[in-house]
Amino acid sequence: MENHERRARDEAKEAVQKIRLEAELLRSAIAETRERIEESRQLLARASPVKCPLAEAH
């Protein structure tokens, strides 16, 4: 029974380690996405306004 419990503990530790790694990857991806969003906002703020042809048709 000890061997079974040890194996179960090892598997649980491995699962937790994988989850932590995935969480770190997600945090990194979220941070990169936020940076890109901010860069896009800055570009849009600097860009000259463009008239929308569809808006003029109404």
N, CA, C and O atoms as a printed pandas DataFrame, in Angstrom:
     atom_number atom_name residue_name chain_id  residue_number  x_coord  y_coord  z_coord
0              1         N          MET        A               1    0.825   -1.197    0.000
1              2        CA          MET        A               1    0.000    0.000    0.000
2              3         C          MET        A               1    0.867    1.258    0.000
3              4         O          MET        A               1    0.490    2.259   -0.610
4              5         N          GLU        A               2    2.011    1.229    0.666
5              6        CA          GLU        A               2    2.890    2.392    0.703
6              7         C          GLU        A               2    3.351    2.775   -0.698
7              8         O          GLU        A               2    3.398    3.955   -1.045
8              9         N          ASN        A               3    3.689    1.776   -1.491
9             10        CA          ASN        A               3    4.147    2.030   -2.852
10            11         C          ASN        A               3    3.064    2.735   -3.667
11            12         O          ASN        A               3    3.351    3.655   -4.433
12            13         N          HIS        A               4    1.827    2.299   -3.496
13            14        CA          HIS        A               4    0.698    2.905   -4.200
14            15         C          HIS        A               4    0.524    4.362   -3.758
15            16         O          HIS        A               4    0.317    5.247   -4.588
16            17         N          GLU        A               5    0.607    4.602   -2.461
17            18        CA          GLU        A               5    0.462    5.974   -1.940
18            19         C          GLU        A               5    1.600    6.863   -2.422
19            20         O          GLU        A               5    1.385    8.021   -2.778
20            21         N          ARG        A               6    2.803    6.320   -2.431
21            22        CA          ARG        A               6    3.952    7.099   -2.894
22            23         C          ARG        A               6    3.786    7.471   -4.371
23            24         O          ARG        A               6    4.051    8.606   -4.769
24            25         N          ARG        A               7    3.351    6.515   -5.161
25            26        CA          ARG        A               7    3.130    6.758   -6.582
26            27         C          ARG        A               7    2.049    7.815   -6.777
27            28         O          ARG        A               7    2.181    8.698   -7.625
28            29         N          ALA        A               8    0.984    7.721   -5.991
29            30        CA          ALA        A               8   -0.107    8.699   -6.093
30            31         C          ALA        A               8    0.391   10.090   -5.718
31            32         O          ALA        A               8    0.035   11.074   -6.365
32            33         N          ARG        A               9    1.223   10.174   -4.664
33            34        CA          ARG        A               9    1.791   11.463   -4.255
34            35         C          ARG        A               9    2.682   12.044   -5.347
35            36         O          ARG        A               9    2.622   13.237   -5.644
36            37         N          ASP        A              10    3.509   11.186   -5.941
37            38        CA          ASP        A              10    4.393   11.638   -7.014
38            39         C          ASP        A              10    3.596   12.149   -8.218
39            40         O          ASP        A              10    3.940   13.165   -8.822
40            41         N          GLU        A              11    2.529   11.426   -8.551
41            42        CA          GLU        A              11    1.685   11.863   -9.664
42            43         C          GLU        A              11    1.003   13.195   -9.351
43            44         O          GLU        A              11    0.877   14.057  -10.220
44            45         N          ALA        A              12    0.572   13.349   -8.113
45            46        CA          ALA        A              12   -0.070   14.607   -7.714
46            47         C          ALA        A              12    0.932   15.759   -7.778
47            48         O          ALA        A              12    0.597   16.848   -8.245
48            49         N          LYS        A              13    2.153   15.526   -7.313
49            50        CA          LYS        A              13    3.183   16.569   -7.373
50            51         C          LYS        A              13    3.473   16.958   -8.815
51            52         O          LYS        A              13    3.632   18.139   -9.127
52            53         N          GLU        A              14    3.542   15.964   -9.692
53            54        CA          GLU        A              14    3.790   16.223  -11.105
54            55         C          GLU        A              14    2.653   17.036  -11.720
55            56         O          GLU        A              14    2.884   17.957  -12.503
56            57         N          ALA        A              15    1.434   16.682  -11.357
57            58        CA          ALA        A              15    0.275   17.413  -11.873
58            59         C          ALA        A              15    0.298   18.869  -11.413
59            60         O          ALA        A              15    0.019   19.777  -12.196
60            61         N          VAL        A              16    0.628   19.084  -10.152
61            62        CA          VAL        A              16    0.707   20.445   -9.624
62            63         C          VAL        A              16    1.802   21.228  -10.339
63            64         O          VAL        A              16    1.620   22.402  -10.663
64            65         N          GLN        A              17    2.928   20.585  -10.581
65            66        CA          GLN        A              17    4.031   21.247  -11.278
66            67         C          GLN        A              17    3.608   21.651  -12.693
67            68         O          GLN        A              17    3.942   22.746  -13.146
68            69         N          LYS        A              18    2.883   20.785  -13.390
69            70        CA          LYS        A              18    2.406   21.100  -14.736
70            71         C          LYS        A              18    1.422   22.264  -14.699
71            72         O          LYS        A              18    1.462   23.144  -15.559
72            73         N          ILE        A              19    0.550   22.267  -13.714
73            74        CA          ILE        A              19   -0.429   23.351  -13.589
74            75         C          ILE        A              19    0.281   24.679  -13.323
75            76         O          ILE        A              19   -0.087   25.708  -13.890
76            77         N          ARG        A              20    1.297   24.653  -12.459
77            78        CA          ARG        A              20    2.046   25.883  -12.183
78            79         C          ARG        A              20    2.743   26.395  -13.431
79            80         O          ARG        A              20    2.767   27.601  -13.676
80            81         N          LEU        A              21    3.308   25.496  -14.220
81            82        CA          LEU        A              21    3.971   25.885  -15.462
82            83         C          LEU        A              21    2.963   26.487  -16.437
83            84         O          LEU        A              21    3.225   27.522  -17.049
84            85         N          GLU        A              22    1.821   25.841  -16.577
85            86        CA          GLU        A              22    0.780   26.364  -17.460
86            87         C          GLU        A              22    0.302   27.731  -16.995
87            88         O          GLU        A              22    0.066   28.617  -17.816
88            89         N          ALA        A              23    0.157   27.909  -15.692
89            90        CA          ALA        A              23   -0.270   29.199  -15.155
90            91         C          ALA        A              23    0.760   30.274  -15.476
91            92         O          ALA        A              23    0.390   31.393  -15.832
92            93         N          GLU        A              24    2.025   29.959  -15.358
93            94        CA          GLU        A              24    3.082   30.920  -15.672
94            95         C          GLU        A              24    3.058   31.273  -17.151
95            96         O          GLU        A              24    3.207   32.441  -17.512
96            97         N          LEU        A              25    2.873   30.281  -18.007
97            98        CA          LEU        A              25    2.773   30.547  -19.448
98            99         C          LEU        A              25    1.573   31.437  -19.762
99           100         O          LEU        A              25    1.663   32.341  -20.593
100          101         N          LEU        A              26    0.457   31.178  -19.097
101          102        CA          LEU        A              26   -0.730   32.012  -19.301
102          103         C          LEU        A              26   -0.491   33.446  -18.827
103          104         O          LEU        A              26   -0.881   34.399  -19.502
104          105         N          ARG        A              27    0.154   33.598  -17.664
105          106        CA          ARG        A              27    0.465   34.950  -17.172
106          107         C          ARG        A              27    1.344   35.700  -18.163
107          108         O          ARG        A              27    1.147   36.891  -18.407
108          109         N          SER        A              28    2.307   35.000  -18.724
109          110        CA          SER        A              28    3.203   35.598  -19.708
110          111         C          SER        A              28    2.433   36.010  -20.964
111          112         O          SER        A              28    2.623   37.109  -21.484
112          113         N          ALA        A              29    1.580   35.136  -21.436
113          114        CA          ALA        A              29    0.787   35.438  -22.627
114          115         C          ALA        A              29   -0.145   36.621  -22.381
115          116         O          ALA        A              29   -0.318   37.469  -23.257
116          117         N          ILE        A              30   -0.737   36.680  -21.210
117          118        CA          ILE        A              30   -1.628   37.791  -20.861
118          119         C          ILE        A              30   -0.845   39.097  -20.822
119          120         O          ILE        A              30   -1.316   40.116  -21.327
120          121         N          ALA        A              31    0.340   39.080  -20.231
121          122        CA          ALA        A              31    1.169   40.284  -20.159
122          123         C          ALA        A              31    1.538   40.763  -21.565
123          124         O          ALA        A              31    1.479   41.960  -21.844
124          125         N          GLU        A              32    1.917   39.840  -22.447
125          126        CA          GLU        A              32    2.248   40.213  -23.827
126          127         C          GLU        A              32    1.033   40.793  -24.542
127          128         O          GLU        A              32    1.153   41.771  -25.279
128          129         N          THR        A              33   -0.122   40.200  -24.329
129          130        CA          THR        A              33   -1.345   40.685  -24.960
130          131         C          THR        A              33   -1.676   42.084  -24.464
131          132         O          THR        A              33   -2.065   42.944  -25.254
132          133         N          ARG        A              34   -1.528   42.322  -23.175
133          134        CA          ARG        A              34   -1.789   43.656  -22.635
134          135         C          ARG        A              34   -0.841   44.683  -23.237
135          136         O          ARG        A              34   -1.249   45.804  -23.542
136          137         N          GLU        A              35    0.432   44.304  -23.412
137          138        CA          GLU        A              35    1.398   45.218  -24.028
138          139         C          GLU        A              35    0.980   45.545  -25.459
139          140         O          GLU        A              35    1.041   46.700  -25.879
140          141         N          ARG        A              36    0.559   44.535  -26.201
141          142        CA          ARG        A              36    0.133   44.770  -27.587
142          143         C          ARG        A              36   -1.103   45.654  -27.648
143          144         O          ARG        A              36   -1.217   46.521  -28.515
144          145         N          ILE        A              37   -2.018   45.433  -26.730
145          146        CA          ILE        A              37   -3.228   46.273  -26.684
146          147         C          ILE        A              37   -2.832   47.723  -26.411
147          148         O          ILE        A              37   -3.342   48.638  -27.058
148          149         N          GLU        A              38   -1.938   47.934  -25.467
149          150        CA          GLU        A              38   -1.495   49.290  -25.148
150          151         C          GLU        A              38   -0.795   49.925  -26.346
151          152         O          GLU        A              38   -1.026   51.096  -26.648
152          153         N          GLU        A              39    0.057   49.165  -27.030
153          154        CA          GLU        A              39    0.719   49.685  -28.225
154          155         C          GLU        A              39   -0.308   50.071  -29.295
155          156         O          GLU        A              39   -0.182   51.113  -29.939
156          157         N          SER        A              40   -1.310   49.232  -29.475
157          158        CA          SER        A              40   -2.362   49.526  -30.455
158          159         C          SER        A              40   -3.129   50.778  -30.067
159          160         O          SER        A              40   -3.449   51.596  -30.930
160          161         N          ARG        A              41   -3.425   50.942  -28.801
161          162        CA          ARG        A              41   -4.128   52.147  -28.340
162          163         C          ARG        A              41   -3.309   53.395  -28.628
163          164         O          ARG        A              41   -3.842   54.409  -29.078
164          165         N          GLN        A              42   -2.007   53.313  -28.365
165          166        CA          GLN        A              42   -1.141   54.457  -28.620
166          167         C          GLN        A              42   -1.091   54.780  -30.111
167          168         O          GLN        A              42   -1.142   55.948  -30.497
168          169         N          LEU        A              43   -0.992   53.748  -30.947
169          170        CA          LEU        A              43   -0.998   53.980  -32.397
170          171         C          LEU        A              43   -2.311   54.606  -32.852
171          172         O          LEU        A              43   -2.312   55.520  -33.677
172          173         N          LEU        A              44   -3.403   54.126  -32.330
173          174        CA          LEU        A              44   -4.705   54.681  -32.697
174          175         C          LEU        A              44   -4.838   56.129  -32.241
175          176         O          LEU        A              44   -5.425   56.949  -32.947
176          177         N          ALA        A              45   -4.298   56.449  -31.068
177          178        CA          ALA        A              45   -4.381   57.805  -30.550
178          179         C          ALA        A              45   -3.573   58.767  -31.428
179          180         O          ALA        A              45   -3.946   59.929  -31.589
180          181         N          ARG        A              46   -2.465   58.277  -31.995
181          182        CA          ARG        A              46   -1.615   59.130  -32.833
182          183         C          ARG        A              46   -2.107   59.211  -34.276
183          184         O          ARG        A              46   -1.793   60.163  -34.990
184          185         N          ALA        A              47   -2.872   58.221  -34.698
185          186        CA          ALA        A              47   -3.320   58.161  -36.089
186          187         C          ALA        A              47   -4.333   59.261  -36.366
187          188         O          ALA        A              47   -5.102   59.656  -35.489
188          189         N          SER        A              48   -4.318   59.747  -37.602
189          190        CA          SER        A              48   -5.308   60.756  -37.969
190          191         C          SER        A              48   -6.656   60.069  -38.145
191          192         O          SER        A              48   -6.730   58.930  -38.606
192          193         N          PRO        A              49   -7.702   60.762  -37.780
193          194        CA          PRO        A              49   -9.033   60.147  -37.921
194          195         C          PRO        A              49   -9.336   59.871  -39.394
195          196         O          PRO        A              49   -8.998   60.669  -40.269
196          197         N          VAL        A              50   -9.961   58.759  -39.648
197          198        CA          VAL        A              50  -10.325   58.371  -41.007
198          199         C          VAL        A              50  -11.830   58.409  -41.109
199          200         O          VAL        A              50  -12.535   57.874  -40.254
200          201         N          LYS        A              51  -12.318   59.041  -42.154
201          202        CA          LYS        A              51  -13.771   59.082  -42.343
202          203         C          LYS        A              51  -14.249   57.721  -42.831
203          204         O          LYS        A              51  -13.607   57.093  -43.673
204          205         N          CYS        A              52  -15.338   57.288  -42.317
205          206        CA          CYS        A              52  -15.906   56.009  -42.689
206          207         C          CYS        A              52  -16.887   56.228  -43.833
207          208         O          CYS        A              52  -17.885   56.923  -43.644
208          209         N          PRO        A              53  -16.643   55.664  -45.012
209          210        CA          PRO        A              53  -17.539   55.890  -46.147
210          211         C          PRO        A              53  -18.963   55.407  -45.869
211          212         O          PRO        A              53  -19.925   55.986  -46.375
212          213         N          LEU        A              54  -19.098   54.371  -45.083
213          214        CA          LEU        A              54  -20.450   53.866  -44.785
214          215         C          LEU        A              54  -21.235   54.861  -43.941
215          216         O          LEU        A              54  -22.451   54.981  -44.089
216          217         N          ALA        A              55  -20.551   55.567  -43.066
217          218        CA          ALA        A              55  -21.232   56.541  -42.200
218          219         C          ALA        A              55  -21.749   57.707  -43.034
219          220         O          ALA        A              55  -22.787   58.284  -42.710
220          221         N          GLU        A              56  -21.042   58.059  -44.099
221          222        CA          GLU        A              56  -21.467   59.177  -44.937
222          223         C          GLU        A              56  -22.659   58.800  -45.810
223          224         O          GLU        A              56  -23.407   59.677  -46.242
224          225         N          ALA        A              57  -22.842   57.537  -46.068
225          226        CA          ALA        A              57  -23.925   57.076  -46.936
226          227         C          ALA        A              57  -25.286   57.220  -46.274
227          228         O          ALA        A              57  -26.306   57.253  -46.962
228          229         N          HIS        A              58  -25.316   57.306  -44.960
229          230        CA          HIS        A              58  -26.613   57.389  -44.263
230          231         C          HIS        A              58  -27.166   58.755  -44.269
231          232         O          HIS        A              58  -28.246   58.987  -43.726
